[in-house]
Amino acid sequence: MKILYFAWLRERVGTGEENIAPPAAVQTVSQLMDWLSERSAGHREAFKDRKLIRAAVDQVHSAHSISVAGAKEVAFFPPVTGG
C-alpha cells in the first residue's frame, strides 16, 4: 500500500510517500493511523491530533472509520480551505 503525506504531515513524517504492508489487523483508516504512529517520533507527532487530518482511500475522501482492506493508496492531508 502506498501512503501519501501532504503539507505539515509530510514535514513531520519526513517524507511525502512510503510503501508499507500493514498487518492484517489494520482494517480502518483510524487503525492505520494508530499503526503508523508507532513507526517513528515524526509519525507520532503527525498523527497526534486526528481531528486535523483528512484521508483519501484510493483517491476518494474517506472518514477515519472507512476500511483500508485492499486499498492501493491512502493519502493524509490537513483540511483544505478555499478563498
C-alpha positions as CSV (number, residue, x, y, z in Angstrom):
1,M,0.0,0.0,0.0
2,K,1.3,3.5,-0.9
3,I,0.9,6.1,1.8
4,L,1.0,9.8,0.8
5,Y,1.5,12.7,3.2
6,F,0.8,16.3,2.3
7,A,1.6,19.7,3.8
8,W,2.6,19.7,7.5
9,L,2.1,15.9,7.8
10,R,4.9,15.4,5.2
11,E,7.1,17.8,7.1
12,R,6.6,15.9,10.4
13,V,6.9,12.4,8.9
14,G,9.9,13.4,6.9
15,T,8.8,12.1,3.5
16,G,6.0,12.6,1.0
17,E,5.3,8.9,0.5
18,E,6.2,5.5,1.6
19,N,5.2,1.9,0.7
20,I,4.1,-0.2,3.6
21,A,2.5,-3.5,4.4
22,P,0.4,-3.1,7.5
23,P,-0.6,-6.2,9.5
24,A,-4.0,-7.8,8.7
25,A,-5.4,-6.4,12.0
26,V,-5.2,-2.9,10.5
27,Q,-8.7,-2.6,8.9
28,T,-9.7,1.1,9.0
29,V,-8.1,4.5,8.4
30,S,-8.1,5.1,12.1
31,Q,-6.3,1.8,12.8
32,L,-3.8,2.7,10.0
33,M,-3.1,6.0,11.7
34,D,-2.6,4.1,15.1
35,W,-0.2,1.7,13.4
36,L,1.7,4.4,11.5
37,S,2.1,6.4,14.8
38,E,4.3,3.6,16.1
39,R,6.8,3.9,13.2
40,S,8.7,6.9,14.4
41,A,8.5,10.1,16.5
42,G,7.7,12.0,13.4
43,H,4.8,9.8,12.6
44,R,3.6,10.0,16.2
45,E,3.7,13.8,16.0
46,A,2.0,13.9,12.6
47,F,-1.0,11.8,13.8
48,K,-1.4,13.2,17.4
49,D,-4.4,15.4,16.6
50,R,-6.7,13.3,14.4
51,K,-9.4,15.9,14.0
52,L,-7.0,17.9,11.9
53,I,-6.3,15.1,9.5
54,R,-8.3,14.2,6.4
55,A,-7.8,11.0,4.5
56,A,-8.5,9.7,1.0
57,V,-8.6,6.0,0.2
58,D,-7.8,5.2,-3.4
59,Q,-8.4,8.9,-4.2
60,V,-11.8,9.1,-2.5
61,H,-12.2,11.4,0.5
62,S,-12.9,9.0,3.4
63,A,-13.9,9.0,7.1
64,H,-11.5,7.6,9.6
65,S,-13.9,4.6,10.0
66,I,-13.6,3.5,6.4
67,S,-11.9,0.2,5.5
68,V,-8.4,0.2,4.1
69,A,-8.6,-3.5,3.3
70,G,-7.4,-4.0,-0.3
71,A,-6.6,-0.3,-0.7
72,K,-3.7,0.6,-3.1
73,E,-3.2,4.1,-1.8
74,V,-4.1,6.1,1.3
75,A,-3.4,9.9,1.4
76,F,-3.3,12.0,4.6
77,F,-3.7,15.8,4.4
78,P,-4.9,18.8,6.5
79,P,-8.3,20.3,6.0
80,V,-8.4,22.3,2.8
81,T,-10.0,25.8,2.7
82,G,-10.9,27.9,-0.2
83,G,-10.9,31.6,-0.6
